């Protein structure tokens, strides 16, 4: 018994000494952190107990609730990790552009399997990948994709014709499939019919698994994570995607698309750029997951908003009818005339943009929002809060009003207060591609159909899993024009 007590006492003393040493070595860190407002939480645990009973779908929402519109920064401790939340436009702009905050925090983004892709990589690897892959999204490349956008949009619209019976459908299932086909055909030279497949359903199943890993610190210990059912399920789902990617690579080896040299698959497989197999796999997976999903969510949200706001839907239809007076294919010149459509897209992205929260980690001390932030702090940038802040968007910030993006009105809004595609050098490389596709899809759809819904705007609730989605789904009914 005496030996046991001696061991316990020794362990206790060693632990205390280790903790004091740890705190002393990081005294500058804690000194700077103490000056940032926010709850201190429980010793060692911080705010972790407050998340113990939260449903995984509400993790991100709970985290963003810490933001204070009256303070530029709010801190919270999650164990030893210093989290700083901001919805201040100028702070977010600073963090988007400072070289000291370009890094993605590993303890969130390691939940995403594609650790060699643009979404997760940092430093020199990110810079190299980004510089090369920018070739795939130049203005000249976008113009080449217009026929693909038109063709795949029309195929989707033809599929929707069987839903003119007044029964609500989740429009996301169709626009998601169309978006996936557009990317696979245009950028991967992979022409597959995904309608009726389980691909969209499979990708949806990964969302809760990613969130559970992201907000469960013990899963950062790989040997433990590998023993869990979450790991086994993710491996199973990811393998389906890997099999498709291997098929894409094989098609490219046998029959490459030489007419479009700078598509994603052509760039990645070009030996002069020296991408290894893991990088090729993860970059393709990143574009499929992140690229397809965010565009599909954005487009589905637009349909739901237009179904709820019939006056906006009619204005959009009137603009489409005025510009597209024949059955000729849509041109780049036509797209530049869709000014009201552009406002509808921007307003929907403001309220329901998929990227509601973005993580960054400081790699050196930096000045943000009137505070000196220590090296190693994790920032949660609440784009969701910024986009809905009355400080920038007025007292009606929570309402859907495309007219707020009219040139005379938007010039009075802080230019940093709108960032649906992130910002700085880590801005989404395909954001212009996404907007062009959405314009074409909307134009072709509303030449054929109108939409309605029984959902009410005031009843909408949001989930972040990890992209921001509407919990009630995107249920609409179709009617032929």
Buried (B, 14 or more C-beta within 10 A) or exposed (E): EEEEEEEEEEEEEEEEEEEEEEEEEBEEBEEBBEEBEBEEBEEEBBBBEBBEEBEBBBBBBBBBEBBBEEBBBBBBBBEBBBBBBBBBBBBBBBBBBBEBBBBBBBBBBBBBBBBBBBBBBBEEEBEBBBEBBEBBBEEEBBEBBBEBBBBBBBBBBEBBEEBEEEEBBBBBBBBBBBBBBBBBBBBBBBEBEBBEEEBBEBBBBBBBBBBBBBBBBEBBEEEEBEEBEBBEBBEEBBEEBBEBBEEBBEBBEEEBBEEBEBBBBBBBBBEEBEBEEEBBBBBBBBBBBBBBBBBBBBBBBBBBBBBBBEEBBEBBBEBBEEBBEEEEBBEEEBBEBBEBBBBBBBBBBBBBBBBBBBBBBBBEBBEBBEBBBBBBBBBBBBBBBBBBBEBBBBEEBEBBBBEBBEEEEBEEBBEBBBBBBBBBEBEBBBBBBBBBBBBBBBBBBBBBBBBBBEBEBEEBEBBBBBBBBBEBBBBBBBEEE
